[in-house]
């Protein structure tokens, strides 16, 4: 391989060089999170939410073996439409490069490549975490370990509710990952505004998030700042519907012996089918809500850098 290990789009490279705000976006949510053709519409919406706010979007993926930070529209369409696109976590990046594979990056891989590119803020939908039954299976998302070693700020709507959320919060504590509730004292439950669990620290504005980021830098803490950003209650999935479908989905996955990386896409697809598409709309609202906040945090971060810099 003779090309540089990471390729930045011109828009991303220029924004970073000029100190303008940039937000990283994962691509697995496009390739595996939403059905076709709605996924491409969603991908374009997510980027538009940032550009209209004066923020440069940096959707990240591996294209023909090249990790790319910032995609053009043809590359975005390829991630959305090509059924051969694979999921690429941090551990998969090197083999994908050698095999010249095309893959969509998970939270772990996106956070890693964003950090390598010099991007500080990353918006996603829901965080990966500890899976139900992990005491027997040891099934835990690589997202947690990645965020334990990368100084990025990740905006999410909590951990996906299909996971073991209490165990995930325990692991976040063990890994010394800072969790901030954005205008809430409760940890959000992805489809639901409240998981039923609390958070220790609450912030009210993007500037407060930025001050926490700066304080971590001053302490040389190479850990993520996780901003837990709940959907407004009036936009969440109906809680009774959520609980019923989740119980059914978990039972079906167990009966079909679905495990490992296949669990999350199976459960998300089950939710979409058995909520008559309502979960899909909520999922898009979740990602959009986090992207808007990520843009505000990135703008505040760029403004602080310009003032102190």
C-alpha angles and dihedrals in degrees: 000000000000101000121094112272093243127033121202121203115242090249093053094043092050093047093050093046091051095044094245121148119275129181123198119223127195121232102208089078086061100043098038108011103063132037122250130290093014091062094068091049088051093048091053091046092053092052092045092054088061100041091050088055093051094256125126113234117220108193106187129213142137112255117190090335096314119113104225126197104200122018132216118229094265091053091046089052091049092055090049100043108030109092090198092068109118132207112258121198124181092273090054098053098089096046090045090053093049093046091045089234127168113230144163114236124237124217090272095051093041092051091049095049093043090054092047089052093050097252114143104187127060127179123200139156109247130352123241116239147147112339123226110268092024090141086074102027101035085220108163129152118253086226091083096052092044093052090049089067105032125079096219130127111233123195113203140151091245124273118323109275090230087072133075095270098183090052090047091055090049090053092048088055093047091050092050094239111159113234120198123188108219105225089332141088090206129082108240120239101218100239087029128057092226127036091192091253130104135231125219099221130047129190128190105197143024090253090062091053089051092052090053089050091051092047091053090050090051089054090046091235108166093203134113125255107224114205110200106207116183125206114246109269092245090059099047124105113268103273095221091050090046094052094046095048093044092054091048093047094050091049091049093048090050092048091051092045092235111170146159120016091353093067100075098049090045093052094044091050090048090052092050093049097044098043091052090245095308092119090055092057091046090049091054090047089051094053093043092050091051093046092053091051091044089055091052092050092047090050091050090047092051090048092051091049090052091051097048096033 
